[in-house]
Amino acid sequence: MSRSKFKRMGLNYQNDVMLCPGCKSVFLNRRGKRCPVCKILLVYPDERFCIDSEGYYFSNGKWKKISDLKKEIESKTAKELIK
């Protein structure tokens, strides 16, 4: 079964076409971990980034907002402090 490039995006992100979750533009290469059109930060697994940055990270086959990750981390640490 063949997967389209958009379905397998992220499996081989260095050679596949990418779709920006912010502006929906299609491109081949990021420039400095950013979309070449809208300049938003796009982070893949095993890449470092600041949790206070605005942008998206790729996890479990989907783009997720970095701000959502920050909220999730804060809620987990709050739960641990209560215990």
Sequence and secondary structure as in RCSB ss.txt:
>XXXX:A:sequence
MSRSKFKRMGLNYQNDVMLCPGCKSVFLNRRGKRCPVCKILLVYPDERFCIDSEGYYFSNGKWKKISDLKKEIES
KTAKELIK
>XXXX:A:secstr
    TTTSTTTSTTTS EE TTT  EES  BTTB TTT  EEE TT    TTS EEEEETTEEEEHHHHHHHHHH
HHHHHHH 
